[in-house]
Every structure is written in C-alpha cells, then in structure tokens.
Amino acid sequence: VTSISFDIPGRSFVKLTVSDLLGREVGVPAEGYYNPGNYKVDFNASELSSGVYFYTLEAPDYKETKKMILVK
C-alpha cells in the first residue's frame, strides 16, 4: 500500500488515476466530490508488479501527472 497526497482549493469533482508505462489505467484510488482541504489516499498496489507508474490528478481546470516507482 502506498499513500498519495493532494490538496483541493475549492469544492470540486476530483479523479485520481494510476497508469502503467503504456498508459493503461491500473487503478482509481479516488473519484468524487471533495471539499477544500488536504487529502491522503491509500492505493493498494499488491496486484501490480514492481516498476514505474504514473498517477494523474484531474479536477476542473487542473490536471497534473507524477511518476511513482513501485518496489516490492
């Protein structure tokens, strides 16, 4: 299990996805409406193999992708 943190400045719909190197979605640890604040979401990666993954946070007028290295 790994934790992904993010901040929301105003109430909005948020979708957090995890993808592999080929761009295939392998998980959606968070999806829904969030109030302003700081959040920490746990992502269970026990079914995934070690390697490089990307997580993308999408909200209205915002999208950010970051790299994550999974080591087992």
MODAJO-V213956 format. One record per residue. RES is the residue in one small letter. PHI is phi in whole degrees, -180 to 180 (999 if undefined). OMEGA is omega in radians with two decimals (none if undefined). Layout:
RES;PHI;OMEGA / RES;PHI;OMEGA
This chain:
v;999;3.06 / t;-127;-3.13 / s;-108;3.09 / i;-121;-3.11 / s;-104;3.06 / f;-156;3.13 / d;-116;3.10 / i;-120;-3.10 / p;-77;-3.13 / g;-150;-3.12 / r;-58;-3.14 / s;-162;3.08 / f;-81;-3.07 / v;-126;3.04 / k;-132;3.10 / l;-114;-3.11 / t;-121;3.06 / v;-118;-3.10 / s;-128;3.07 / d;-88;-3.10 / l;-63;3.14 / l;-88;3.12 / g;87;3.12 / r;-79;3.13 / e;-70;-3.13 / v;-113;3.11 / g;-177;3.07 / v;-131;-3.09 / p;-71;3.14 / a;-151;3.06 / e;-159;3.12 / g;148;3.13 / y;-86;3.14 / y;-125;3.04 / n;-81;3.11 / p;-58;3.09 / g;148;3.13 / n;-100;-3.10 / y;-131;3.08 / k;-133;-3.07 / v;-111;3.08 / d;-88;3.12 / f;-121;3.14 / n;-85;-3.09 / a;-105;-3.07 / s;-64;-3.14 / e;-87;-3.09 / l;-97;3.07 / s;-87;3.10 / s;-61;3.12 / g;155;-3.11 / v;-99;3.10 / y;-133;3.10 / f;-125;3.01 / y;-117;-3.07 / t;-122;3.07 / l;-105;3.13 / e;-120;3.04 / a;-147;3.10 / p;-54;3.12 / d;64;-3.14 / y;-153;3.04 / k;-154;3.14 / e;-140;3.12 / t;-121;3.11 / k;-132;-3.13 / k;-89;3.11 / m;-136;3.10 / i;-107;-3.12 / l;-101;3.13 / v;-121;3.12 / k;-112;none
